[in-house]
């Protein structure tokens, strides 16, 4: 199971604006820093995309929600490009 951690000092939203192309309006992206425990000694910084108006996730441990995965045209499993969700990681007792 993939562990994602949000630290107390990362409970904030960063915004950036992507310029519009071909006459399309600019797009604002809302992100929050988090850390994914992949392989290796230290977690890797990642960006969680948030919806406009969505509050930042609180500090804690999370995992990727099952609704964030799709099966691609070749039958392989992959993460959605947009609309990824995380859920609190429940500790095993």
N, CA, C and O of each residue as an XYZ file, in Angstrom:
372
protein
N       0.847     -1.172      0.000
C       0.000      0.000      0.000
C       0.895      1.238      0.000
O       1.869      1.310      0.748
N       0.564      2.183     -0.822
C       1.334      3.421     -0.928
C       0.984      4.361      0.216
O      -0.184      4.689      0.424
N       1.996      4.793      0.955
C       1.791      5.736      2.050
C       2.133      7.136      1.557
O       3.188      7.357      0.962
N       1.226      8.079      1.812
C       1.425      9.486      1.503
C       1.310     10.239      2.824
O       0.355     10.033      3.574
N       2.270     11.105      3.112
C       2.245     11.845      4.368
C       2.172     13.345      4.105
O       2.863     13.879      3.238
N       1.322     14.001      4.871
C       1.234     15.458      4.840
C       1.695     15.951      6.196
O       1.158     15.552      7.230
N       2.697     16.822      6.186
C       3.229     17.374      7.421
C       2.459     18.645      7.789
O       1.836     19.281      6.938
N       2.517     18.993      9.059
C       1.785     20.154      9.575
C       2.095     21.433      8.785
O       1.193     22.225      8.512
N       3.373     21.635      8.417
C       3.719     22.867      7.692
C       3.322     22.821      6.214
O       3.546     23.791      5.490
N       2.738     21.716      5.758
C       2.253     21.604      4.376
C       0.730     21.696      4.289
O       0.147     21.416      3.241
N       0.089     22.086      5.385
C      -1.371     22.242      5.374
C      -1.680     23.654      4.858
O      -2.131     24.532      5.594
N      -1.418     23.825      3.575
C      -1.670     25.100      2.892
C      -1.799     24.833      1.399
O      -1.356     23.799      0.900
N      -2.397     25.759      0.710
C      -2.631     25.612     -0.730
C      -1.713     26.559     -1.482
O      -1.588     27.731     -1.127
N      -1.073     26.044     -2.521
C      -0.280     26.859     -3.442
C      -1.066     26.965     -4.746
O      -1.626     25.975     -5.218
N      -1.108     28.146     -5.320
C      -1.804     28.318     -6.594
C      -0.817     28.748     -7.671
O       0.166     29.436     -7.399
N      -1.097     28.334     -8.871
C      -0.325     28.790    -10.029
C      -1.284     28.884    -11.204
O      -2.273     28.154    -11.278
N      -0.980     29.783    -12.109
C      -1.849     29.996    -13.262
C      -1.126     29.589    -14.531
O      -0.006     30.024    -14.799
N      -1.782     28.755    -15.295
C      -1.264     28.315    -16.588
C      -1.872     29.222    -17.652
O      -3.092     29.371    -17.710
N      -1.034     29.834    -18.500
C      -1.590     30.709    -19.539
C      -2.441     29.915    -20.530
O      -2.168     28.751    -20.821
N      -3.464     30.570    -21.030
C      -4.330     29.925    -22.008
C      -3.654     29.824    -23.371
O      -2.834     30.667    -23.733
N      -4.003     28.793    -24.114
C      -3.458     28.601    -25.462
C      -4.592     28.576    -26.471
O      -5.713     28.174    -26.161
N      -4.286     29.007    -27.665
C      -5.247     28.977    -28.773
C      -6.579     29.625    -28.402
O      -7.641     29.086    -28.713
N      -6.524     30.784    -27.735
C      -7.731     31.520    -27.396
C      -8.459     31.023    -26.154
O      -9.497     31.573    -25.788
N      -7.932     29.993    -25.502
C      -8.574     29.483    -24.286
C      -8.147     30.346    -23.096
O      -7.049     30.902    -23.093
N      -9.016     30.457    -22.086
C      -8.674     31.276    -20.919
C      -7.589     30.616    -20.069
O      -7.393     29.403    -20.154
N      -6.883     31.399    -19.252
C      -5.897     30.807    -18.359
C      -6.566     29.886    -17.341
O      -7.756     30.014    -17.054
N      -5.784     28.967    -16.810
C      -6.314     27.983    -15.862
C      -5.538     28.078    -14.559
O      -4.307     28.109    -14.574
N      -6.236     28.123    -13.435
C      -5.582     28.173    -12.134
C      -5.528     26.773    -11.544
O      -6.529     26.058    -11.514
N      -4.347     26.394    -11.076
C      -4.119     25.078    -10.476
C      -3.937     25.280     -8.974
O      -3.206     26.173     -8.547
N      -4.600     24.455     -8.185
C      -4.495     24.497     -6.731
C      -3.803     23.222     -6.272
O      -4.243     22.120     -6.601
N      -2.713     23.369     -5.507
C      -1.914     22.210     -5.116
C      -1.529     22.271     -3.648
O      -1.526     23.331     -3.022
N      -1.205     21.103     -3.125
C      -0.714     20.965     -1.762
C       0.466     19.999     -1.789
O       0.415     18.968     -2.459
N       1.523     20.333     -1.063
C       2.676     19.443     -0.978
C       2.365     18.248     -0.086
O       1.681     18.372      0.930
N       2.877     17.097     -0.482
C       2.771     15.867      0.293
C       4.017     15.042     -0.028
O       4.789     15.391     -0.921
N       4.203     13.962      0.696
C       5.379     13.115      0.501
C       4.946     11.674      0.321
O       4.195     11.137      1.136
N       5.423     11.043     -0.755
C       5.096      9.655     -1.064
C       6.272      8.768     -0.674
O       7.425      9.056     -0.993
N       5.956      7.698      0.013
C       6.969      6.714      0.401
C       7.022      5.666     -0.705
O       6.220      4.732     -0.733
N       7.977      5.834     -1.612
C       8.128      4.931     -2.745
C       9.188      3.897     -2.407
O       8.919      2.941     -1.680
N      10.354      4.079     -2.915
C      11.458      3.203     -2.537
C      12.604      4.098     -2.112
O      12.632      5.282     -2.449
N      13.515      3.558     -1.401
C      14.628      4.364     -0.944
C      14.457      4.786      0.494
O      13.474      4.451      1.154
N      15.418      5.515      0.952
C      15.501      5.884      2.360
C      14.527      7.002      2.751
O      14.018      7.016      3.871
N      14.268      7.937      1.830
C      13.472      9.110      2.168
C      12.229      9.199      1.291
O      12.235      8.705      0.163
N      11.159      9.824      1.794
C       9.971     10.019      0.958
C      10.236     11.052     -0.132
O      11.148     11.871     -0.019
N       9.432     11.004     -1.182
C       9.572     11.880     -2.335
C       8.487     12.951     -2.319
O       7.307     12.645     -2.142
N       8.889     14.205     -2.505
C       7.924     15.307     -2.570
C       7.021     15.125     -3.781
O       7.491     14.818     -4.877
N       5.726     15.315     -3.578
C       4.754     15.244     -4.661
C       3.750     16.373     -4.483
O       3.693     16.998     -3.424
N       2.970     16.631     -5.503
C       1.931     17.662     -5.472
C       0.569     16.990     -5.556
O       0.320     16.182     -6.450
N      -0.302     17.327     -4.626
C      -1.691     16.874     -4.672
C      -2.522     17.988     -5.279
O      -2.492     19.118     -4.792
N      -3.261     17.688     -6.333
C      -4.124     18.712     -6.921
C      -5.419     18.788     -6.131
O      -5.989     17.769     -5.742
N      -5.871     20.006     -5.904
C      -7.112     20.265     -5.189
C      -8.083     20.985     -6.112
O      -7.675     21.649     -7.064
N      -9.358     20.848     -5.822
C     -10.380     21.568     -6.571
C     -10.467     23.002     -6.046
O     -10.113     23.268     -4.898
N     -10.929     23.905     -6.869
C     -11.116     25.287     -6.426
C     -12.069     25.307     -5.237
O     -13.156     24.733     -5.302
N     -11.664     25.968     -4.147
C     -12.484     26.059     -2.953
C     -12.319     24.904     -1.978
O     -12.807     24.968     -0.850
N     -11.635     23.850     -2.404
C     -11.413     22.704     -1.514
C     -10.375     23.074     -0.456
O      -9.322     23.613     -0.796
N     -10.650     22.797      0.813
C      -9.648     23.097      1.844
C      -8.478     22.120      1.735
O      -8.642     21.023      1.199
N      -7.310     22.497      2.230
C      -6.171     21.574      2.186
C      -6.417     20.374      3.105
O      -7.154     20.465      4.088
N      -5.793     19.269      2.766
C      -5.871     18.079      3.616
C      -5.130     18.371      4.917
O      -4.129     19.087      4.920
N      -5.624     17.818      6.016
C      -4.969     18.003      7.309
C      -3.730     17.122      7.386
O      -3.591     16.165      6.625
N      -2.838     17.450      8.305
C      -1.619     16.662      8.485
C      -1.994     15.234      8.870
O      -2.941     15.004      9.623
N      -1.231     14.281      8.337
C      -1.485     12.874      8.655
C      -1.000     11.964      7.554
O      -0.362     12.397      6.594
N      -1.316     10.689      7.714
C      -0.935      9.657      6.750
C      -2.142      9.286      5.903
O      -3.255      9.138      6.407
N      -1.899      9.139      4.608
C      -2.958      8.853      3.653
C      -2.512      7.748      2.696
O      -1.346      7.357      2.677
N      -3.459      7.260      1.910
C      -3.171      6.369      0.795
C      -4.050      6.804     -0.374
O      -4.985      7.584     -0.194
N      -3.755      6.308     -1.556
C      -4.521      6.677     -2.749
C      -5.874      5.972     -2.714
O      -5.944      4.765     -2.484
N      -6.942      6.722     -2.940
C      -8.299      6.163     -2.972
C      -8.467      5.332     -4.242
O      -7.914      5.679     -5.286
N      -9.217      4.250     -4.163
C      -9.384      3.351     -5.316
C     -10.030      4.041     -6.515
O      -9.829      3.597     -7.646
N     -10.798      5.111     -6.306
C     -11.425      5.815     -7.432
C     -10.407      6.599     -8.259
O     -10.754      7.145     -9.306
N      -9.152      6.662     -7.801
C      -8.109      7.394     -8.517
C      -7.442      6.564     -9.612
O      -6.596      7.075    -10.346
N      -7.812      5.306     -9.725
C      -7.208      4.415    -10.717
C      -8.162      4.162    -11.869
O      -9.381      4.159    -11.693
N      -7.596      3.948    -13.055
C      -8.372      3.541    -14.226
C      -7.623      2.409    -14.920
O      -6.435      2.196    -14.678
N      -8.322      1.695    -15.774
C      -7.703      0.700    -16.645
C      -7.603      1.358    -18.013
O      -8.606      1.802    -18.571
N      -6.371      1.419    -18.558
C      -6.166      2.118    -19.823
C      -6.589      1.265    -21.016
O      -7.096      0.156    -20.847
N      -6.378      1.785    -22.214
C      -6.793      1.103    -23.443
C      -6.063     -0.211    -23.687
O      -6.511     -1.029    -24.491
N      -4.951     -0.419    -23.005
C      -4.172     -1.644    -23.179
C      -4.388     -2.627    -22.040
O      -3.697     -3.642    -21.955
N      -5.354     -2.329    -21.153
C      -5.669     -3.219    -20.047
C      -4.779     -3.025    -18.832
O      -4.861     -3.798    -17.877
N      -3.920     -1.993    -18.854
C      -3.020     -1.733    -17.733
C      -3.642     -0.785    -16.721
O      -4.487      0.044    -17.060
N      -3.216     -0.918    -15.490
C      -3.705     -0.059    -14.419
C      -2.858      1.202    -14.352
O      -1.631      1.132    -14.415
N      -3.507      2.355    -14.224
C      -2.766      3.609    -14.092
C      -3.575      4.601    -13.265
O      -4.783      4.449    -13.084
N      -2.875      5.624    -12.767
C      -3.541      6.691    -12.023
C      -4.199      7.655    -12.994
O      -3.668      7.916    -14.074
N      -5.347      8.182    -12.615
C      -5.996      9.222    -13.407
C      -5.083     10.439    -13.444
O      -4.376     10.724    -12.477
N      -5.100     11.139    -14.537
C      -4.300     12.360    -14.639
C      -4.891     13.467    -13.770
O      -4.153     14.218    -13.132
N      -6.208     13.570    -13.744
C      -6.900     14.572    -12.940
C      -7.922     13.863    -12.068
O      -8.400     12.780    -12.409
N      -8.251     14.475    -10.948
C      -9.283     13.923    -10.075
C      -8.793     12.845     -9.133
O      -9.587     12.045     -8.638
N      -7.488     12.814     -8.877
C      -6.973     11.839     -7.916
C      -7.440     12.206     -6.519
O      -7.536     13.383     -6.173
N      -7.728     11.196     -5.727
C      -8.180     11.419     -4.359
C      -7.321     10.600     -3.402
O      -6.779      9.556     -3.765
N      -7.208     11.098     -2.169
C      -6.517     10.336     -1.137
C      -7.487     10.112      0.017
O      -8.475     10.832      0.163
N      -7.197      9.120      0.821
C      -8.013      8.827      1.998
C      -7.094      8.559      3.176
O      -5.965      8.109      2.985
N      -7.559      8.827      4.396
C      -6.705      8.579      5.562
C      -6.250      7.125      5.614
O      -7.014      6.212      5.303
N      -5.023      6.926      6.002
C      -4.446      5.582      6.107
C      -4.814      5.036      7.473
O      -4.481      5.629      8.499
N      -5.497      3.913      7.484
C      -5.897      3.291      8.751
C      -4.789      2.375      9.220
O      -4.332      1.499      8.486
N      -4.368      2.585     10.437
C      -3.302      1.767     11.008
C      -3.832      0.393     11.362
O      -4.938      0.254     11.885
N      -3.022     -0.631     11.067
C      -3.407     -1.994     11.422
C      -3.083     -2.235     12.893
O      -2.022     -1.847     13.383
N      -4.010     -2.878     13.579
C      -3.795     -3.131     15.010
C      -3.362     -4.568     15.218
O      -3.130     -4.986     16.352
